[in-house]
């Protein structure tokens, strides 16, 4: 699946089957369901889960909480624009063939 295909899937009522929890969280976030997205990553301890968790708190406006989760994810950088960060997270989490 490409970023464009993932974005097109946002027209559906449910996310595509087989998405990882962090990817599904980003799907629900793009649909305006922050609470549902947060619930999917709230207890994840993976780098991917904590990176998405950090992004969600940043988007929420809780920078202090986002900083904590960025550190847990081993990240010290995030994109200035949340939409660009969302796209980069999706692209990084999509399975790549080859």
C-alpha positions in Angstrom: 0.0 0.0 0.0 1.2 3.5 -0.8 0.6 6.7 1.1 -1.9 7.7 -1.6 -3.7 4.4 -1.3 -3.8 4.8 2.5 -5.1 8.4 2.1 -7.8 7.1 -0.3 -8.9 4.5 2.2 -9.9 7.3 4.5 -13.1 7.5 2.5 -14.2 4.2 3.9 -16.1 3.8 7.2 -13.5 1.4 8.6 -9.7 1.1 8.2 -8.3 -1.5 5.8 -7.8 -4.9 7.4 -4.3 -5.9 8.5 -3.0 -2.5 9.6 -0.7 -2.4 12.6 -2.1 -0.6 15.6 0.1 2.5 15.0 -1.1 2.7 11.4 -4.7 2.2 12.4 -4.3 4.9 15.0 -3.1 7.3 12.2 -6.1 6.3 10.1 -8.5 7.1 12.9 -6.7 10.3 13.7 -7.1 11.4 10.0 -10.8 10.7 10.4 -11.0 13.1 13.4 -11.3 10.3 16.0 -8.4 11.3 18.3 -9.7 9.3 21.3 -10.0 6.1 19.2 -6.5 6.7 17.8 -5.0 7.3 21.2 -6.6 4.2 22.6 -4.8 2.1 20.0 -1.3 3.3 21.0 -1.8 4.3 24.7 -0.4 1.0 26.0 2.0 0.2 23.2 5.7 0.0 24.1 7.1 -0.3 20.6 9.1 2.5 18.9 6.4 2.8 16.3 3.6 3.0 18.9 5.4 5.5 21.1 6.2 7.7 18.0 2.5 7.8 17.0 1.6 8.4 20.6 4.0 11.4 20.7 2.5 12.8 17.5 -1.1 12.5 18.8 -0.2 14.4 22.0 1.6 17.0 19.9 -1.5 17.4 17.7 -3.6 17.7 20.9 -1.4 20.6 22.0 0.1 18.8 25.0 3.7 19.5 24.1 5.1 18.4 27.5 3.4 15.0 27.1 4.5 14.7 23.5 8.1 15.4 24.5 7.9 12.5 26.9 6.7 10.2 24.3 9.2 11.4 21.7 11.9 10.6 24.1 10.4 7.1 24.7 10.4 6.6 21.0 14.1 7.6 20.8 13.3 10.7 18.7 14.5 14.2 19.2 13.1 15.6 15.9 9.6 16.0 14.5 8.5 17.9 11.5 7.3 21.4 12.0 4.0 20.8 10.3 1.8 18.1 11.9 0.3 17.1 8.5 3.9 16.4 7.2 4.6 14.4 10.4 1.5 12.3 9.9 2.5 11.6 6.3 6.0 10.7 7.3 4.8 8.4 10.0 2.4 6.6 7.6 5.0 6.2 5.0 7.5 4.8 7.6 4.9 2.4 8.9 3.5 1.0 5.6 4.9 -2.3 4.6 7.3 -2.0 1.7 7.6 -4.7 -0.9 11.0 -5.7 -2.3 
